[in-house]
């Protein structure tokens, strides 16, 4: 099983990161919608938001690792020769956008939570720290938060999440098309290397 | 001949079910839940420790009397940081008002398994009338102890906290507090 990516296929770290983050991102999108739109019990909602923060910090760490690993690779599998130029450009652009969103989404979520007045030292009725699995607190870029800033960043966070969800839909649809219609190796090599 | 089974049944009724029996509250099976609504969301306050005295005659439920005290200091929401606020001076102020009291004045049976419960609620040192609706969820000999008798009621109702001088967080936090009580009592 290859470690590094190359023209022959994806190494196992890239594949583990790809599928692990795929599961994490799907779970986070679902959790984000559920905890804000559906859950009515404030205590359960609080606990889900804390879980969302912890998983978001994990996603950011994995995204940095993934980007670093990708940049350190000597090469990567080539796109199928039969692919039209516009699809190649679309693939490159959408992959760049996916990487950017993998970084921007957790960062914007962290900034949103940090901008909340509930995260301030003298918060009323009590302070809600941005803990990661209860182990440590994330740094606070906004020691003095405001509801307006929190709302603006929250809108950005939701907009990015929606963009990511749409882009992932295209990504998955393209992978399925490669597999079922074009019958090439694009999806298979992400699974088997 | 229809009275015969009834007579046989009466003969075998457990002695604990005799008129004027006193009852105890079964801890663990009895709890009070109060919903605090805030901007479309809800926090449920749970009180799991309560005690009191109950005189309940199964033949004359309208003569039932009860005094029940709820330990406000043990209120919990499931989250320590919220519990601290709820118990604190800005909400239930349990240091000053460690208990919540209920006195049953009248039980009015409305069907085979339902009743209206009228009484007095004491909260923050203020006593006001309250009415709850009761639904029987258990009524029969205690499982494993046939000489005793279980009577279980689910009581529901609502309290307007403004009547008790409580205005914290109005109007974002609703004035009306829906209450659910599961009361299991056992003949002594």
Contacts between the chains, C-beta under 8 A, distances in Angstrom:
chain1	res1	chain2	res2	distance
A	40	B	40	7.1
A	40	B	41	5.5
A	40	B	42	5.7
A	41	B	41	7.3
A	41	B	42	5.9
A	41	B	43	7.5
A	41	B	44	7.0
A	42	B	38	6.5
A	42	B	41	4.5
A	42	B	42	6.2
A	42	B	43	4.5
A	43	B	43	5.9
A	43	B	44	7.3
A	43	B	77	5.3
A	43	B	78	4.9
A	43	B	79	5.1
A	43	B	82	6.5
A	45	B	41	6.6
A	46	B	79	6.2
A	46	B	82	7.5
A	47	B	79	7.2
A	125	B	85	4.5
A	125	B	88	8.0
A	125	B	90	6.5
A	126	B	81	5.3
A	126	B	82	7.6
A	126	B	84	6.9
A	126	B	85	5.5
A	128	B	81	7.8
